[in-house]
Structure formats: C-alpha cells, structure tokens
Amino acid sequence: MLYLKANPLPQEPLSLEHTKPRLLGHWGSDPGQCFTYIHFNRLIKKYDLNAIFISGPGHGAPAVLSQAYLEGTYSEIYPDKSEDLAGMQRFFKQFSFPGGIGSHATPETPGSLHEGGELGYSLSHAYGTVYDNPDLIALAVVGDGEAETGPLATSWHSNKFLNPITDGAVLPVLHLNGYKINNPTILARIDPDELTALFTGYGYIPYFVEGSDPSSMHQAMAATLEHCVLEIRKVQEEARRTGRAFRPRWPVIILRSPKGWTAPREVDGHYLEGFWRAHQVPLPDIATNQSQLQLVESWMRSYRPEELFDANGSLLPELKALAPQGVRRMSANPIANGGVVRKPLVMPDFRQSAIKVEKPGVTSAGNVPVLGNFVREVMRQNMQHFRVFGPDETQSNRLQALYDVTQKAWLGATFPEDADGGNLAPDGRVMEMLSEHTVEGWLEGYLLSGRHGLLNSYESFIHVIDSMVNQHAKWLEKCDELPWRANISSLNL
C-alpha cells in the first residue's frame, strides 16, 4: 500500500512504473497492530466474542485497512475495491493518493471509531464504548509514543470506573516498538521491573509478549491473549453471578516487538527495522536508488504472496475462513458505526421542569439548578443509554438534582464519611474524574458507540479540550459525507 500503484502481489518483476511517484504513510506500527488483530480474530471465533479494534497509532492505517480488506468488509462497502487483482490494485493505488484513501484510521475505514491522528485519546474512547455494553471487548492498541501524552497517561485510571456487571471490558495492548518519529520512547527504555510497577500501580496485571522471532512470538501472543480473555470472562462471570460489583486487576498486554518488524534490518549501513527510520516509509528513495527498489521487491516477496492468494488475486478460501464472519468481524461490528445501534433518547416534557412565577419580582431561581431538574428527568427515563460526565464539577455546577435518581460511578475504595453526601456507587451514571480529556474521551466513545450524554465543565476550563472537540467535529464532518455511516448523537457540552 505504501509503494505500489500496480502489480500488487507482485506477479511480475517490480519496476519503477509500478510504484507511486510520491511515497506517503507509516509502516513502523503496522506489523504489531496486524499481529494483534489477527490473533484476536482467532479468539473471536473460538469464544464468539463481540469485539472492536481501536488503533491508537491510527497513523498506521495500513494495519486496519488491510484487515478490513482481507475480511471482505472493505469490498462490501466499496465494491470497486473488489477481492481480486483489479480491486487490490485500486485499493493500493488510492492509499495516500490525492482524492483517495487517507493515511489514518479515518471515518472511511470500516470498523474504525478512532482516527488516531491527534494522539492521546485511544484508551478513553475504548472505555467509553464499553460502558453499558456488557458483552463488548474493546481491544485497544496504545502506541508507546502516544503513551507519553497527558490524556493517555490519565486514561489508564478509567479502570476505576468500570463495573464488571453492567459494562464490558477494555483489553489494552501497549505496543512498545521503541521509537517515535525520531526518538526513543520512554516506556521502552525503563527497567522491566519499573514498567511492571507502573502498571501494577495503575491497577492492571501486566502480561509481557516480547521478541522478534515470528514463530515464538505467535505462540506467546496466542497464549497470552487467550489467557487475558479468560481472565476477563472470569471476572465478569463472578460479578454477574454474585451481583457484587468489584474492581479487579484487569489485564494489560505489553507487546515489545521491533519497529517496522520484518523490514530489512540494515540499508546502506544504517539501521531500519527496530529503529526510528522504520516509522514512516522505510525505503523512500526507490525512484533514484535502484538497490532500494530491489530491496523493496525482495522484502515484498519474502511474505510469499503466491501462497496466500490465487492467480486472480483472491485470498485463499482456507485463509479467509480464519477470520470471523458477518458482524463478528471487527471491521464490520455495528458498534463501530454507532448510529446503527443508537436508541432514541426519551425526552421528558421540559415544561414540567419550569419555574412557576405567580407574580413578577417574587420568585428566585437559578438557571442551572432548573437545568439540573430537567437533566434528572432525562436520566430517569434513559437509565441504560444516557450518562453525565464532568471533571469534578457536577455539584459545583448546580446539577446535583441528578443524585435524586443516580449516583457517581465509583469502583474504588469507599470510606464511612462517603455516605455523607459522597454520592458514590458502582452503578452510578454520573462519571467524574479530574481530567477534562479523559471524561471527554469517555463521552465521545459513548456517543460513537450509539448512546447519549452530556459533559459539564466551567467555562474557563472547558478550553482545555478545544482541540479534542475539533477532532471530533472533523470526524463528524467526514462521516456526514459517507452514506454508510449512520448519524450518532450530538456532543453536548
């Protein structure tokens, strides 16, 4: 996808005429994301899982685009990208091409609800999707560069708000490929014991899958992912059987694999695979360097495409059968196209919340408490698909009438004094954490997966998430151009 506009498998010797005049895109995170995605497909089939895939390093769009194509979803939505040589050629040519397919996990990408351009929001989006979705697993790949952002660092604490009875689960995969665009990543360079302590402190059980040999890595990833899925099921089954919501230590996978895995290790005396040079296009000078063009060809042929596709360019049936079918495909899960599963919001008669004014100059009332009474009635009538979010300001903003019908979600420790106005409960539907980015990410994930919500914050502080809201608006604008994308609920701040 990064290189070719023709000869996609390739079936004839590679020449410059087969390649794009300008090479754009990212390779570094793609192998690790594909590796994770394909292994989880096995578990979806084995356990009939309901799952979505969230690409934190969404700039590595070839990872998710390729899976959507191989699963057949892409061709179903875009019939001109058919599952044959002609369709594959169009698919490759249009990637990162004017008027073509974007280089990120954009709204045009089947199965995507997170673009991954502005980094930091993958985990909060993932948690937002699983609240009130008890059978959903959000498989969230977090890039080690993204993990250095403030919004991502705070969103690890989302596990303190996850109810194993009423909510689904997030399985984070921290992808330590070691480098950003031009620098090493912090978490890839700290001592393993320190890394373990970090995630233990966040409230997770870290499981490490590390190496570069594909055979041993496949065995390790298969076993580790399956163990994590079974641990998630064990927690949920216990909570749902006993009716007791508790905060377990949820699993997190630390995947340490080379950046640009399976690319050439060295080129012209410089490191490529396992180094920052693999972040974008690994061999960028094919137009002027014949040896680089030859390296690209040998690199592509190392995957033995003739053993994967037939002469017409279609994936072999026995390989296609390895993927889930229908809506169990992560690229076709309707939750990632939330408007499809969206339930209407039952709206109370707003006039019932109005202040009665018998005569002028006598009645005293504030506008926000009146709004609070109205939102309380909205909550009362939509207890399965409406939530209120805020960075520790719901009561301060005079919306405390909500606590007549619900509490604040809280799975952490509670103290006796919390009974005196703390309003904490495992099944609370007001969600507060002092991170505007995290609560906004929860809300966006909740909306993108088909529900409704409201975020309240002080006017002076809401600007903290200006750029984040701009990204959401950009997503909605692009969705509006796609007939297959169903409308989601409004973002209410």
C-alpha positions in Angstrom: 0.0 0.0 0.0 2.8 2.4 0.8 4.6 1.8 -2.5 2.5 0.2 -5.2 0.0 1.6 -7.7 0.2 -1.6 -9.9 1.5 -5.2 -9.8 0.0 -5.5 -6.3 1.1 -9.0 -5.3 3.6 -8.7 -7.3 3.3 -11.2 -10.1 6.0 -9.8 -12.4 9.4 -8.2 -11.7 8.9 -4.9 -9.8 9.7 -1.7 -11.8 9.5 1.9 -11.0 6.3 2.2 -13.2 4.6 0.0 -10.6 5.3 2.5 -7.8 3.7 5.8 -6.7 5.6 9.0 -7.6 5.3 10.2 -4.0 5.5 7.7 -1.1 3.4 8.6 1.9 2.3 6.8 5.0 3.6 4.9 8.1 5.0 1.4 8.4 6.5 1.3 11.9 3.5 0.3 14.0 1.7 -1.7 11.3 3.2 -5.2 11.8 2.5 -5.1 15.6 -1.1 -4.0 15.0 -1.7 -6.6 12.4 -0.2 -9.2 14.6 -2.5 -8.3 17.5 -5.6 -8.0 15.3 -5.2 -11.4 13.6 -4.5 -13.2 16.9 -7.7 -11.7 18.4 -9.7 -12.9 15.4 -8.9 -16.5 16.5 -10.4 -15.8 19.9 -13.5 -14.1 18.4 -14.2 -17.2 16.5 -13.4 -19.6 19.4 -15.4 -17.8 22.0 -17.9 -15.9 19.8 -16.7 -12.6 21.2 -18.3 -9.2 20.4 -15.2 -7.0 19.9 -14.0 -3.8 18.3 -10.4 -2.7 17.5 -9.1 0.7 18.4 -5.9 1.8 16.8 -4.1 4.3 19.0 -1.3 4.6 16.4 -4.0 5.3 13.8 -1.4 6.8 11.5 -0.5 3.2 10.8 -3.7 2.9 8.8 -2.4 0.1 6.5 -2.8 -2.2 9.6 -6.6 -1.7 9.9 -7.3 -1.1 6.2 -5.6 -4.4 5.3 -7.6 -6.3 7.8 -10.9 -4.8 6.6 -10.0 -5.7 3.1 -8.9 -9.3 3.9 -12.1 -9.8 5.9 -14.2 -8.6 2.9 -15.8 -5.7 4.7 -13.9 -3.1 2.6 -15.1 -4.6 -0.7 -18.7 -4.8 0.6 -18.7 -1.0 1.3 -16.5 0.0 -1.6 -17.3 -2.5 -4.4 -14.7 -1.0 -6.7 -12.1 -2.4 -4.3 -13.1 -5.9 -5.2 -11.3 -9.0 -3.8 -9.3 -9.7 -6.9 -6.2 -8.2 -8.7 -8.1 -5.3 -10.2 -9.7 -4.3 -6.9 -6.5 -4.8 -4.9 -4.6 -2.6 -7.4 -7.2 0.2 -7.0 -7.0 -0.2 -3.2 -3.2 0.1 -3.2 -3.1 2.9 -5.7 -5.6 5.1 -3.9 -3.9 4.8 -0.5 -2.3 8.2 0.5 -3.1 9.4 -3.0 -4.9 12.6 -4.0 -8.7 12.1 -3.6 -8.1 8.6 -2.4 -7.8 6.7 0.9 -6.5 8.5 4.0 -3.3 7.6 5.8 -5.0 7.4 9.2 -7.9 5.3 10.5 -10.4 7.9 9.2 -14.2 7.6 9.1 -13.9 6.0 5.7 -12.2 3.0 7.4 -14.7 0.2 8.2 -14.6 -0.7 11.9 -12.9 2.5 13.0 -14.3 4.9 15.5 -11.0 6.5 16.4 -8.8 8.2 13.8 -5.5 8.2 15.8 -4.2 11.4 14.3 -4.1 13.7 17.4 -2.6 11.3 19.9 -3.8 10.5 23.4 -7.5 9.5 23.2 -7.5 5.8 22.2 -7.9 4.4 25.7 -10.6 6.9 26.9 -12.5 6.2 23.7 -12.2 2.5 24.3 -13.6 2.7 27.8 -16.4 5.0 26.6 -17.5 2.3 24.2 -17.8 -0.5 26.8 -19.8 1.4 29.4 -23.3 -0.1 29.4 -22.1 -2.6 26.7 -21.7 -5.7 29.0 -20.7 -8.2 26.3 -18.3 -5.9 24.4 -14.5 -6.1 24.5 -12.6 -3.1 23.1 -9.1 -4.3 22.0 -7.1 -1.0 22.2 -3.6 -0.8 20.9 -1.8 2.0 22.6 1.4 3.3 20.9 4.4 3.9 23.1 4.7 7.4 21.7 1.0 8.0 22.4 1.6 6.7 25.9 3.8 9.8 26.6 0.8 12.2 26.2 -1.0 13.6 29.2 -4.5 12.5 28.1 -3.4 8.9 27.6 -1.5 8.8 30.9 -4.6 9.8 32.8 -6.9 7.5 30.9 -5.2 4.4 32.4 -7.3 5.2 35.5 -10.5 4.5 33.6 -10.5 1.0 35.1 -11.6 2.5 38.4 -15.0 3.3 36.8 -15.6 0.0 35.0 -18.5 -2.1 36.5 -18.0 -5.8 35.7 -21.7 -6.4 36.0 -23.1 -3.7 33.6 -20.1 -2.8 31.5 -17.9 -4.6 29.0 -14.1 -4.7 29.2 -11.1 -3.0 27.6 -8.0 -5.0 26.8 -5.2 -2.6 26.3 -2.2 -3.6 24.3 0.7 -1.2 25.0 2.9 -1.6 21.8 6.5 -1.0 22.8 8.2 -0.8 19.4 10.8 1.5 20.9 10.7 4.7 18.8 8.7 7.7 17.8 9.4 9.6 14.6 13.0 10.3 15.6 13.4 9.5 19.3 13.3 6.5 21.6 10.1 6.2 23.7 10.3 6.5 27.5 8.4 3.3 28.4 10.6 1.2 26.1 13.7 2.4 27.9 12.8 1.9 31.5 13.7 -1.2 33.6 11.2 -4.0 33.2 10.6 -4.0 36.9 9.8 -0.3 36.8 7.4 -0.9 33.9 5.7 -3.7 35.8 5.4 -1.5 38.9 3.9 1.3 36.8 1.1 -0.8 35.5 0.6 -2.6 38.8 0.2 0.8 40.3 -2.4 1.7 37.7 -4.4 -1.3 38.8 -3.6 -3.8 36.0 -1.9 -7.1 35.7 0.7 -6.7 33.0 1.5 -9.6 30.7 4.6 -9.4 28.5 4.9 -10.6 24.9 8.4 -9.9 23.8 10.7 -10.8 20.9 11.4 -10.6 17.2 11.3 -14.2 16.0 7.8 -14.6 14.4 7.3 -18.3 15.3 7.9 -17.9 19.0 6.1 -14.6 19.1 3.0 -16.2 17.5 2.9 -18.9 20.2 3.4 -16.3 23.0 0.7 -13.9 21.7 -1.8 -16.7 21.1 -1.4 -18.0 24.7 -1.3 -14.6 26.3 -4.3 -13.1 24.5 -6.4 -16.2 25.3 -5.4 -16.1 29.0 -6.4 -12.4 29.2 -9.8 -13.1 27.5 -10.5 -15.9 30.0 -9.5 -13.7 32.9 -11.9 -11.0 31.7 -14.7 -13.6 31.5 -13.9 -15.0 34.9 -14.2 -11.5 36.5 -17.4 -10.8 34.7 -19.0 -14.1 35.5 -18.2 -13.8 39.2 -19.6 -10.3 39.4 -22.7 -11.2 37.5 -23.3 -14.4 39.4 -22.9 -12.8 42.8 -24.4 -9.4 41.9 -21.4 -7.8 43.6 -19.6 -5.2 41.6 -15.9 -5.0 42.5 -12.7 -3.6 40.9 -10.4 -6.4 39.8 -7.0 -6.0 38.4 -7.8 -6.1 34.7 -5.2 -7.5 32.3 -2.9 -5.3 30.1 -0.6 -6.7 27.5 2.9 -5.2 27.0 3.8 -6.1 23.4 7.5 -5.5 22.7 8.3 -6.0 19.0 10.7 -4.3 16.6 9.5 -1.1 15.0 8.8 -1.9 11.3 9.0 -5.6 12.1 10.1 -7.8 9.2 11.5 -4.9 7.1 15.2 -5.1 6.2 17.4 -4.7 9.3 20.0 -2.5 7.6 20.2 -0.5 4.4 23.3 1.3 3.2 24.9 0.9 6.6 22.0 2.4 8.5 19.6 0.6 10.8 16.0 0.3 9.6 13.9 -2.5 11.3 13.9 -1.9 15.1 14.9 1.8 14.7 13.2 5.1 14.2 13.9 5.1 10.4 11.1 2.5 10.1 8.5 4.9 11.4 7.3 6.2 8.0 8.3 4.9 4.6 11.3 2.7 5.3 12.9 2.8 1.8 12.0 6.3 0.5 14.5 6.6 -2.4 13.4 3.9 -4.8 13.0 6.5 -7.6 16.7 7.4 -7.5 18.2 4.3 -6.0 17.9 1.0 -7.9 19.2 -1.0 -5.0 16.4 0.3 -2.8 13.8 -0.7 -5.4 15.3 -4.2 -5.5 15.2 -4.3 -1.7 11.5 -3.4 -1.7 10.8 -6.2 -4.2 12.7 -8.8 -2.2 11.0 -7.6 1.0 7.6 -7.9 -0.5 8.4 -11.4 -1.9 9.6 -12.5 1.5 5.9 -12.7 2.5 5.3 -15.4 -0.2 2.1 -13.9 -1.6 1.7 -16.8 -4.1 1.0 -19.0 -1.1 -1.7 -16.6 0.2 -3.6 -15.5 -2.9 -4.8 -17.4 -6.0 -3.9 -16.3 -9.6 -6.9 -13.9 -9.6 -5.7 -12.1 -6.5 -8.3 -13.5 -4.1 -7.3 -14.6 -0.7 -7.3 -18.4 -0.5 -10.6 -19.8 1.0 -8.9 -21.7 3.8 -7.2 -18.5 4.9 -10.3 -16.3 4.7 -12.1 -18.9 6.8 -9.8 -18.0 9.7 -11.5 -14.6 10.1 -14.8 -14.2 11.9 -18.0 -13.8 9.8 -20.6 -11.2 9.4 -20.9 -8.6 12.3 -18.4 -10.6 14.4 -15.7 -9.2 12.1 -14.1 -6.2 14.0 -14.2 -4.3 10.7 -18.0 -4.9 10.5 -19.1 -4.6 14.1 -22.1 -2.2 14.1 -20.9 -0.7 17.4 -18.1 1.0 15.5 -20.8 2.6 13.4 -22.8 3.7 16.4 -25.7 5.3 14.7 -26.8 1.8 13.5 -27.4 0.6 17.1 -28.4 4.0 18.5 -31.6 4.0 20.6 -33.6 7.2 20.7 -33.4 9.4 23.8 -36.7 9.5 25.6 -37.3 13.2 26.3 -39.4 14.4 29.2 -41.7 17.4 28.8 -39.4 20.3 29.6 -42.4 22.3 30.8 -42.7 20.1 33.8 -39.3 21.5 35.0 -40.2 25.1 34.5 -40.3 27.5 37.5 -43.8 28.8 38.3 -43.9 32.5 38.5 -47.0 33.6 40.3 -46.1 37.3 40.1 -43.1 39.3 39.0 -40.3 40.1 41.4 -41.1 37.4 44.0 -39.7 34.1 42.7 -35.9 33.5 43.0 -34.3 30.7 41.0 -31.0 29.9 39.3 -30.9 28.7 35.7 -28.5 25.8 36.2 -30.5 24.1 39.1 -33.5 24.3 36.8 -31.5 22.6 34.1 -30.4 20.0 36.7 -34.0 19.2 37.4 -34.6 18.6 33.7 -31.4 16.5 33.2 -32.5 14.4 36.2 -35.7 13.6 34.4 -33.8 12.8 31.2 -31.6 10.4 33.3 -34.7 8.9 35.0 -36.2 7.9 31.6 -32.9 6.7 30.0 -31.1 4.7 32.6 -29.5 2.3 30.1 -28.1 4.7 27.5 -27.6 8.2 28.9 -24.7 9.4 31.2 -23.4 12.7 32.5 -19.7 13.4 32.6 -17.7 16.1 34.3 -14.2 16.9 35.8 -15.4 17.0 39.5 -17.8 19.9 38.8 -21.4 18.4 38.6 -22.4 19.5 42.1 -20.4 22.7 41.8 -22.3 23.5 38.6 -25.6 23.0 40.5 -26.6 19.9 38.7 -26.9 17.9 41.9 -30.6 17.1 41.3 -29.2 14.2 39.3 -28.3 12.5 42.6 -32.1 12.0 43.2 -32.1 9.2 40.6 -28.5 8.1 40.3 -25.0 8.4 41.9 -21.4 8.9 40.7 -19.8 5.8 39.2 -17.1 4.6 41.6 -15.3 1.3 41.9 -12.5 2.5 44.1 -12.3 2.2 47.9 -15.1 3.9 50.0 -14.9 5.3 53.5 -17.7 5.8 56.1 -17.7 9.5 55.5 -18.6 9.0 51.8 -22.1 8.2 52.9 -22.5 11.8 54.0 -23.0 13.4 50.5 -20.4 11.5 48.6 -23.0 10.0 46.2 -20.7 7.2 45.2 -21.9 3.8 43.8 -20.6 1.1 41.4 -23.6 1.6 39.2 -23.7 5.4 39.2 -24.3 7.1 35.9 -22.6 10.4 36.7 -18.9 10.0 35.8 -16.3 12.3 37.3 -12.6 12.4 37.1 -10.4 15.5 37.2 -9.2 15.1 33.7 -11.2 17.0 31.0 -9.5 14.9 28.3 -10.5 11.6 29.9 -14.1 12.5 30.6 -14.4 14.0 27.1 -12.9 10.8 25.7 -15.4 8.7 27.6 -18.3 10.8 26.3 -17.0 10.6 22.7 -16.6 6.9 22.9 -20.1 6.6 24.5 -21.6 8.6 21.6 -19.6 6.9 18.9 -20.9 3.6 20.0 -24.5 4.7 19.9 -25.5 6.3 23.2 -26.3 9.8 24.6 -24.5 12.0 27.1 -23.7 15.4 28.5 -20.5 16.9 29.8 -20.5 19.8 32.2 -17.5 22.0 33.0 -16.6 25.5 33.9 -16.5 27.9 31.0 -12.9 28.9 32.0 -11.7 25.3 31.9 -13.5 23.8 29.0 -11.0 25.2 26.6 -8.6 22.5 27.8 -10.3 20.2 25.3 -10.8 22.7 22.5 -8.5 20.7 20.1 -10.1 17.4 21.1 -13.6 18.7 20.3 -12.2 20.0 17.0 -11.0 16.5 16.1 -14.5 15.1 17.0 -16.1 17.7 14.8 -13.8 16.8 11.9 -14.8 13.2 12.4 -18.5 14.0 12.2 -18.0 16.3 9.2 -16.3 13.4 7.3 -19.0 10.9 8.4 -21.7 13.1 7.0 -20.2 12.5 3.5 -20.4 8.8 3.9 -23.8 7.2 3.1 -23.0 4.1 5.1 -22.1 6.0 8.3 -25.3 6.4 10.4 -25.7 9.6 12.5 -24.7 9.5 16.1 -26.0 11.6 19.0 -24.9 15.2 19.4 -21.9 16.2 21.5 -23.4 18.2 24.4 -21.1 20.3 26.5 
